[in-house]
Amino acid sequence: MLDIKFLRENPDIVRENIKKKFQDAKLPLVDEVIELDLEKRATQQKADGLRASRNKLSKEIGGLMKAGKKEEAAQVKVQVQAQSDELAAAEAKEKELDERILKIMMTIPNIIDPSVPIGKDDSENVEVQRYGEPVVPDFPVPYHTEIMERFNGIDLDAARRVAGNGFYYLMGDIARLHSAVISYARDFMIDRGFTYCIPPFMIRSDVVTGVMSFAEMEAMMYKIEGEDLFLIGTSEPSMIGKFID
C-alpha cells in the first residue's frame, strides 16, 4: 500500500502509474483520497484543539473550587461537557475518515519499478534473456495426468467425489516423486545460502491487508468463520508478515 504522504506530495506520479497499469477507472480515487485526507487532518486538528482546551478548562475548575467560586466552576463544567461532546463527534468522524481512506489506499496500485516494461497483457511481454532454443519433440507429448495414470499414481475420480474438480489424490511412486522434488528444491536452495522456513498457514487480517487489496482478499482467500484468520495460498503473505514493521 502506498504511503498517504507520498500520494499527497506526488499525485501526478500516482495517476501516471495507474494509467501504466491500464486501470483508468481508479484515477478519480486519487482526488477523492486527497480530499478525504484534507478533511481528516482538519478534523484531527480540531480534535487536538478541543482536547487541549478541555484539559485547560478542567484544571481551571480545580482552581475555582479551591477559591470557593462554585458558580463560576459550574459554568466552566458546562463548557467542558460541551467540548467533550464536540470532541467525541470529531473523534468518530476521524475514525470514519480513516476507514474510508484506508479502503481507497488499498485499491490504488503500488508504484511500478522503472525496470518493468509497460504492456496491457502478456502479448506485450518483453523477452529479457533466452537460454538455448525451444525444442519441439518429434512425438506426441502426453498430458501430465496421463503419464501419472499409467503409473497408478493419481486418482482424479475419487478426488472429484471428495472435493470437486481440480483436486487429486497422488499415490505410490508419484506421491514419492512429489516429495522428492520438494526435498530436492529445498536442499538446492539451502546449499545456496537460503534459510528453510515453514510459515504459519493462517494469518490475521492486518497482515493480509498489508499484502493485497480487499477485492483480492475476497476473491482469493478463505476465511475462518468467526475468527480473524485467513488461509494462505502461498507463503508470501506469511513471510511478509514475519517482517512487518
N, C-alpha and C positions, 0 to 999 in steps of 0.2 A: 504494500500500500504506500502511496506517495505521502510525503510529509506535507501537511496543510500549508506550512510556511513556504515550502518550495513552490507549491501551486500558486499561492498568493503573490509571490515575487516573480514567477515565471509563467503566467497564464498562456502566453503565446507558444512557449515550448510545449506545454501540456496539450494545447489544441493541435499543434502540428503533429505531435506524437499520436494523438487519437486518429488523425487523418491517415498517418502512415500504417495504422492498424486496420484501416478501412472500417472504422466504427463511428462514422459521422453522426449517427443518431445520438451519440453521447456528448457531442460538442456543447449543447446548451447546459449540460451539467456543470461545466467549468464556471460560467457566470452565476449559476444558481448557488453553487457551494461557496463562491466568493461573497455573495450577498448574505448567505446564512452565517458565514464566518464573521462578517462585519457586525451582524445583529447579535451574534453570540458574544463577541468581545465587548460590545456596548452594554449588553446585559450583565456580563461579568464585572465590568467596571462599575455599573450601577449597584450591583450586589456588594462589591467591596466597599463602596462609599456608604451604603446603608449599614453594613456590618461595623465599620469604624465609628459612624455616628451613634449607632445603638450602644456600642461599648462605652463611648464617651458619656452619653446621657445616663447610662446605668451607674457610672461612677459618680455622676452629679447627684443622683438620688441618695446615695450613701451620705454625701456631704450635707445635703439639705436636711436629711433625717437627723443627723448629729446636731445640726444647728437648730433643730426644733421647727423647721419650716415644712410642716406636714402638707399643707395645701399646695405649696409650690412643688413638693416632691410628688404629690398625686398627679399634678398636671404633667410633670415630666414622664411619669409612668405611662400616661395615656399616649404620649409621643413615642415612647419606647415600644408599646404594644402595636401602634400603627406602623412603625418602621419594621417591626418583626413580621407583621402580616405582609408588608410590601416585599420584604426580603424573601419570605417563603415563596411568594409568587415569582420573584425573579429567579430563585434557585430552580424552581420547577421548569420555568421557561428555558433556563440554561441547559438543564438536563435533556429537555426535548430537542433543543437545537443541536446538542452534542450527538444525539442518536441519529438525527436526520443527516448531519454532516458525515458521520461515520458510514452510514449506508451508501451515500453518494461516493465517498472516497474509496470505498471497497469496490465500486463499479468502474471508476476511472482507471484505465490501464497504466501499468508501470512504464517508465521510460525505456525505449528500446536501446540496446547498446549500439554505438555508432558502427560497429563492425558487422551488424546484422543487415543483410540485403533486404530491401523492401519488395514485397510481392503480395498480390491479392490471394494466391493459393499456391499449392505445390507445383503447379505448371510453371511458375516463375522462380523456382528454386535455382540457386547458383551452385555449380559444382566447384568445390574448393580444392579438392585433391582426389586423384584417382590412383588406385593400387591395382596394377595389372589391367587386363581386359576381361569383360564378361564372356563366359564360355557357355554356349548352348549345347547341351549333350545331344548325341545322335540317337537317343532312346526316349520313350515317353517317361516323364517324371511323375511318379505316383504321388497322390496327396499323402501327407504325413500320417493321417489316421489309417489309411490303407496299409501302410507299412506296419504300423503298430498292431493292427488287427491280425496280420499274418503271424505275429508272434504271440497272439492271445494276450496282448499287453494293454488293451483298452476295452472298456465296456461302456459304450455310449447309451445303449438301450436302458440299462439299469439306472444310469445317471439321469436320464430324461425322466424316468418314473419318480426318482427321489428328489430331484432339484430342478428339472426343466431343461430345455435346450441350452446347449453351450457348456454343459458340465460333463465331467468324465470320471471314471474310475481308472487309474493306472494300476497295472498289476504285473507281478512276476519280474522278468528281466527288464521290461520297460520302466517299471517303477524304480528298480535298482539303478538303471541308467540315468533316470531323472535325478536321483540323489547324488550319483557320481558326478554328473555335470555341475551341480551346485557346489559340491565339495571341491572340484577342480577350479571353478571360478573363484571360490573363497580363497583357496591356497595360492592361486595365481596372484591375487591382489595383495594378500598378506606378504608374499615374497617381494613385492614391490613397495613395501613400507606402509601399507594401509592397515588400519586397526579394524578387526572384525567386530561388528556390533549387531545385536538383535534388539530392535527397539520395541517400545510398547505398541501393541496392535490397536489400542484405543487411545484417543486424545480428547482433551476438553475443547469446547467451542472457541475459547480465546486463542488457542494455538491454531485451530482451523482457520479462523478469520484472519490470522496473520499470514496465511499461506495462499488462500484462494478467496474468491468473491462469494457472496451469499448465494448467487444463482448457481455457481459451480458446486457449492456445498449441497444444495438441494438436489441437483441433478446427478451428482457423482458419489455421494457418501451415504452410508446407512447410519441412522442414529439409534442409540439405545433408548427406548421409550422410558420416560420418567427419570432419566439421568442426563447429566451434561457430558455425554460421551459419544464420540463418533468413531466408527470403524475405519481404519486406514485402508487404502487400496494399494499404496506403495509406501516405501519407507521415508520419502522426502518430508512429509508433514511432521512425523515424529522427530526426525533428525534436525529439522529447522527448529522445532520446539525445544530441543535439547540446548540450543544456543541462544534462546530468546534473551534479550537484554544484555 
